[in-house]
Amino acid sequence: MMAPNDLTGLLAPLIALQRLLARFDDRGMVIGGVAASLLGKPRLTADVDAVMLVSTDDLPRLIEAVERSVLYPLGEVAIRLPTPEDLIIFKAVAHRPKDLLDIQAIIAGHPTLDRERIR
């Protein structure tokens, strides 16, 4: 798992994003390279990706993922992340080479995944 000091350059944006998510009842979460690094194997990333829900009527499947999200401790703050299973689903949809590598790392780091949910 990634140590907090590995995210030094992204810590301020992560804190700001988490504050924004909290203001909107945590209806969003950090995804992308930061989430993959924290839940799988650390990798270089230069940005912070997030998903935030503003219309519950149009996004029932994403709402379920956000409701399933968890606060991940990162030093003195906590960052809202998807479950490893949900991040694998997001990564599989994007299906880029780096997403497939992230999926492999997440699987390696979480041997008790809910494989039925992923299917």
QUIGIWO-V578369 format. One line per field, one symbol per residue. psi: psi as a letter, one per 30 degrees, with the letter a starting at -180 (. if undefined). A space follows every 50 residues. Layout:
# QUIGIWO-V578369
psi = ???
This chain:
# QUIGIWO-V578369
psi = lkkeffgeffeeeeeeeeeeeefhhhhllkaaeeeeeefckklkkglkkl kkkfjfefheeeeeeeffllkkkibflkkkllleeeeeeeeeeehlefee eeeeeeeefifhkifeee.
